[in-house]
Amino acid sequence: MGFLNWLQELGRDANPAADGFQASMLYLIVSVALPVAIGIFVGFGLRLIERAFGIELGRGGH
């Protein structure tokens, strides 16, 4: 099973016959942790670019 299939399996209902969406605990953790991890990764990447080029992107280029 590949990574994308694993992510798709996280979003499936626990019991399709029951009413509503019953997400697994792992799905809820990934739904919160993955966006946070992406934000941290992008933030550190931008900080590295700022230091490499001697600019500050968050201050409008001043």
FENURVEN-V736743 format. One record per residue. N is the residue number from 1. RES is the residue in three letters. PSI is psi in radians with two decimals (none if undefined). Layout:
n->N res->RES psi->PSI
n->N res->RES psi->PSI
This chain:
n->1 res->MET psi->2.30
n->2 res->GLY psi->3.03
n->3 res->PHE psi->-0.75
n->4 res->LEU psi->-0.67
n->5 res->ASN psi->-0.68
n->6 res->TRP psi->-0.76
n->7 res->LEU psi->-0.67
n->8 res->GLN psi->-0.68
n->9 res->GLU psi->-0.53
n->10 res->LEU psi->-0.57
n->11 res->GLY psi->-0.06
n->12 res->ARG psi->2.62
n->13 res->ASP psi->2.52
n->14 res->ALA psi->-0.67
n->15 res->ASN psi->1.70
n->16 res->PRO psi->-0.38
n->17 res->ALA psi->-0.36
n->18 res->ALA psi->2.74
n->19 res->ASP psi->2.54
n->20 res->GLY psi->3.11
n->21 res->PHE psi->2.15
n->22 res->GLN psi->1.60
n->23 res->ALA psi->2.56
n->24 res->SER psi->2.83
n->25 res->MET psi->-0.66
n->26 res->LEU psi->-0.67
n->27 res->TYR psi->-0.76
n->28 res->LEU psi->-0.70
n->29 res->ILE psi->-0.79
n->30 res->VAL psi->-0.64
n->31 res->SER psi->-0.49
n->32 res->VAL psi->-0.77
n->33 res->ALA psi->-0.65
n->34 res->LEU psi->-0.83
n->35 res->PRO psi->-0.64
n->36 res->VAL psi->-0.78
n->37 res->ALA psi->-0.70
n->38 res->ILE psi->-0.75
n->39 res->GLY psi->-0.73
n->40 res->ILE psi->-0.77
n->41 res->PHE psi->-0.81
n->42 res->VAL psi->-0.70
n->43 res->GLY psi->-0.81
n->44 res->PHE psi->-0.63
n->45 res->GLY psi->-0.76
n->46 res->LEU psi->-0.66
n->47 res->ARG psi->-0.67
n->48 res->LEU psi->-0.74
n->49 res->ILE psi->-0.73
n->50 res->GLU psi->-0.78
n->51 res->ARG psi->-0.65
n->52 res->ALA psi->-0.66
n->53 res->PHE psi->-0.05
n->54 res->GLY psi->0.58
n->55 res->ILE psi->2.89
n->56 res->GLU psi->1.82
n->57 res->LEU psi->-0.54
n->58 res->GLY psi->-0.17
n->59 res->ARG psi->0.39
n->60 res->GLY psi->0.40
n->61 res->GLY psi->0.17
n->62 res->HIS psi->none
